[in-house]
Amino acid sequence: MHFSAVSAHTAAAWRHIVPAATVVPNGIDTRRWQPGRGGEDLVWSGRIVPEKGAHLAIEVAEQSGRGLRIVGPVGDAEYFEEAHSAT
């Protein structure tokens, strides 16, 4: 078997079970995706599950009075409905 991790930190955290894991670098080409001036809304991107913290992004948007665009696959439908109904 072969294992991969999204970061050196994650690979190290699993080293006690998986002695060797290949770190797969970020899939974003940072030479092409440079920071820009942004826009009015905040953006949160990731799997929509509690451990990724979309609910925290919702709180920040509400406290700052800014809009929020949430993008990603729903991995926990119940969590999504709870977070979505809170807005």
C-alpha positions in Angstrom: 0.0 0.0 0.0 0.9 3.6 -0.5 -0.3 6.5 1.6 -0.4 10.2 0.9 -1.0 13.2 3.1 -2.0 16.8 2.3 0.9 18.3 4.4 4.0 17.4 6.3 2.1 18.2 9.5 -0.6 15.6 8.6 2.0 13.0 7.6 3.8 13.5 10.9 0.6 13.2 12.9 -0.1 9.8 11.3 3.5 8.5 11.4 2.8 6.3 14.4 0.4 4.3 12.2 1.7 5.1 8.7 5.5 5.2 8.8 5.9 6.6 5.3 3.5 8.9 3.5 4.1 11.0 0.4 3.1 14.6 0.8 1.0 15.7 -2.1 1.7 19.4 -2.7 -1.1 22.0 -3.0 -3.0 21.7 -6.2 -3.2 25.4 -6.7 -0.5 27.0 -8.9 0.3 30.1 -6.8 2.2 31.6 -9.8 -1.2 31.8 -11.6 -3.5 32.5 -8.7 -2.1 35.7 -7.1 -3.9 37.6 -4.4 -6.0 40.4 -5.8 -8.0 43.3 -4.5 -10.9 41.0 -3.5 -14.5 42.0 -3.3 -17.2 42.8 -0.9 -18.1 39.3 0.2 -16.0 36.9 2.2 -15.3 33.4 0.8 -15.1 30.0 2.6 -14.1 26.9 0.6 -13.9 23.3 1.8 -15.8 20.2 2.6 -18.9 21.2 4.5 -18.5 19.2 7.7 -18.2 20.5 11.3 -14.5 20.0 11.6 -13.8 22.3 8.7 -15.5 25.2 10.6 -17.9 26.8 8.0 -20.0 27.8 11.0 -17.1 29.9 12.3 -17.0 31.7 8.9 -20.7 32.3 9.1 -20.2 33.9 12.6 -17.4 36.1 11.3 -19.5 37.2 8.3 -22.4 38.1 10.6 -20.2 40.0 13.1 -18.5 41.9 10.3 -21.7 42.7 8.4 -20.3 41.2 5.2 -21.7 38.6 2.9 -20.3 35.1 2.7 -20.0 32.7 -0.2 -19.6 29.1 0.9 -18.3 26.7 -1.7 -17.7 23.0 -1.4 -19.3 19.5 -1.3 -21.7 18.8 1.5 -20.2 16.0 3.5 -22.6 16.3 6.4 -26.2 17.1 5.3 -27.4 17.7 8.9 -24.6 20.1 9.7 -25.2 21.9 6.4 -28.9 22.3 7.2 -28.2 23.6 10.7 -25.6 26.1 9.5 -27.7 27.1 6.5 -30.8 27.7 8.6 -28.8 29.9 11.0 -28.2 32.5 8.3 
